Amino acid sequence: MLRKLLPIPLRSLHQVSGHAANQHQQPRLPGGRARRLGRVSLALLLVALIPLTVWATTREEAETAIAEAKQTREEAIAAGVTDSPTNEMIEQAESVLPSRQYTRALQYAVWARRQDAMAMELLAQQEERKAVGDAAKAAVGNYQEPLDVLEGLIARTQSEYLSQSDQNLMMMPDSPALWTAADGEDLFKEPRGPNNVSLEECDFGKGPGVLEGAYVELPRYFEDTGKVMDLETRLVHCMITLQGFAPDDPAITKRHGSNTDHMKLQTYIASLSSGFAWNPPMDHPLEKALRDAGEVMFYRRAGKADFACSTCHAESGKRIRASVLPNKNIPEEWTKAISWPAFRVGHDHVRSSQHRLRGCYWQMRQASPVAGSDASIAMLSYWTDAARGQPAILSDMKR
Ligand code: HEC
């Protein structure tokens, strides 16, 4: 009875509510097809509209992006970013506007802006590094005994790595490295080699014969060779060019052991930077390039063990057997790690930075960098930069 009286409202009710279970029972009404058609075309219209609004770039958007890129360009110039490809990128963005390639124009403008933003960030980082180094230099001042430097760092940080050997702390005032350095001083001042001259005319970056604080500003770029050099390569350079030693003379080639000229000289020269803050210059493009290359090397995993330096040296408190490993990201720890030449108790010899570096690669079962190669200096540049601002411990004493 009810059905007979109310057939249509019931059906339309089902259709409006879209109750699926009932729909197949519904007899089709003449208006149903038109409504369905309407719905389909509405859906089609939406499908067509979505890409238009989401993907298509309007001229206005492209122009806004170009204006923003120009604004960032101005800021970058003001911040001191020179030598940037962004001008051409912005020109390119503008050049495709007349042919209505708005998406492409937008892309060029976005890239240009990103490029300038990144350059500004890098510049700020560099300036910050320099400021940290300069401030630390002012604060640290001049020479300090290695043990005093280390105890100062321990008091400041309570680092497990720094304080792991009471025995070493006790032995430091009588370190055999002191003898090595004293021998080095004599050798440095003695007229030697075929030219019979001393090394007092050798320039380690702060002027001929200036050794105080010279080592903590190495590696650095040298005009006379056009290269970034570390202590060892600079010493080799002076022994050959000033003193006239042949490159295959044992004075040049023998670099390992406390009894070699090299270790005596290096230990002496470095010891005059004890307590000075690490502050290798980053003004010359090659100084930056080598530091950056060293960073890549530090994080690159390779070899059969798939190790990178960062596998062992990027967290605090890591141990291998009894040794607590230094963390490169904590400059107060890292300064001790890179304080070489140092006396290695286990070897009963003073060892150099280059020697330590090869030991690290051996430890990773990777090919050893050639002594004095650009790769070795890249790593030394990077590891010294990571300790910037912290006082050097020269000569340190190691396990
Ligand atoms: C498998 C872990 C491991 C890897 C990988 C490794 N090291 Fe080491 N590193 C050590 C250990 C262990 C020591 C302490 C050595 C010792 O006491 O004889 C050490 C010592 C050092 C030191 C001297 C620390 C000190 O106390 O004087 C430096 C600097 C260093 N490594 C740098 C590097 C660099 C750079 C690399 C990559 C080229 C590297 N290490 C890769 C484990 C590692």
Boltz pocket constraint, residues with backbone or C-beta under 6 A from the ligand:
constraints:
  - pocket:
      binder: B
      contacts: [[A, 297], [A, 298], [A, 307], [A, 308], [A, 309], [A, 310], [A, 311], [A, 312], [A, 313], [A, 320], [A, 323], [A, 324], [A, 325], [A, 326], [A, 336], [A, 337], [A, 338], [A, 356], [A, 357], [A, 360], [A, 361], [A, 363], [A, 364], [A, 379], [A, 383], [A, 398], [A, 399]]
      max_distance: 6.0
